[in-house]
């Protein structure tokens, strides 16, 4: 019986990652049983559960702080720009790393990103907001971008996350920034919090099911509840006649 401990220890997987791998493996064992290659289901007594994960993302105030904080070192400015572009487009790290002008489409005078996500092969359809366009223009003449036919000079994921830690410190943002938090920021602070429908957000993120997007909606509900707490006391003494 394999309970995922090897995956957690030897491969350094978190609980949810190990569980997802095991769920996929379970599908294979069921197929093996159907074809008579296995006599017993090795997972017959195993129940999987996923731990609840709090998704880190930037609030509007934190996003504004990041935008307005000047980076003195070129390497930090480059990483900040790529991160902000992901905040305004929802692109995952690998998708912004491979982004080229072939992935852009002009529709009614506005530029869109139309690209398949590398992870899921689902299409993303993203109208480019003004901040995203400004960031793209900044790197139009970048030698590395011209040579490699890419829109941004994106470093490795490891270096990105390391430099984002420095950037968070400089901006006094008390959160662990990673390439994932930019995507979460787009889903919550940039879109859902501004009354963009969950169906539209799901399409822009390239989700295969709207259920995948609903986790962000729950986060936005929590934000609304937190903000509403500020005015509950104001109306405690009101009596409707």
C-alpha positions, 0 to 999 in steps of 0.5 A: 500500500502506497500512501504518498509519503514517498512523494512528499519526502523524496520528491518534496511534494506538498500534500495536495500535489501528492494527493493529485498524483495519487488520484491520477494513479488510481485511475490507472489501477481502475483501468488495470482492474477493468482489463483484468491486469489487477485482481484487487483495487490497491486503493479500495480503503483509501480516501483522498482529501485536499487541504484548504489552501489560502490563495495569496494575492495583492490587494488594490492598495498593494498593487498600487504600491508595487506599480508606484515603487521605483526599482533601482536595480535593472534585474528587479525592475525587469522581474517587477514588470513581468510580474505586473503584466501577469497581474493584468493578464492572468497569465501563468509563468510558462505562458508569459515566458513563451509569449510572442507577438504571434499570440496577439490579435487585433479586434476592433482596435484593441489588442487581445492575447489569444493563446493556448495554456501550456499546462492545460492546452485550454485557450485564453482570450484576454483583452489587454488593459492599458497597463499591460500595453505600456509594459509591452511597449517598454520591451519592444526594442529589447535586444534579447526579446528581438533575438528570441522573438519574445515579448518579455525577457523572462528569467527562470521561475526560481530566479523570478521568485527569489527576486520577487522576495526582494521586491516585496521587502522593498515595497513593504508587502508582507506576503510571499510573492510568487508567479502564482500570486500574480495570476490570483491577483488578476482573478480577484483584485483586477477582475472579480472585484471590479464586477467582471462576471465569473464566466468571463474571468474563467474564459480569460484564465483558460479554465476548463470548468467554471468550478475552477474559477469559483474558488476566486469568487469565494475569496472575493466574498471574503473581501466584501465581508471584511470591508462591510465589517467597517460599517456594521457598527454604524447602523447598529442603532438604526430602527426602522419604523 
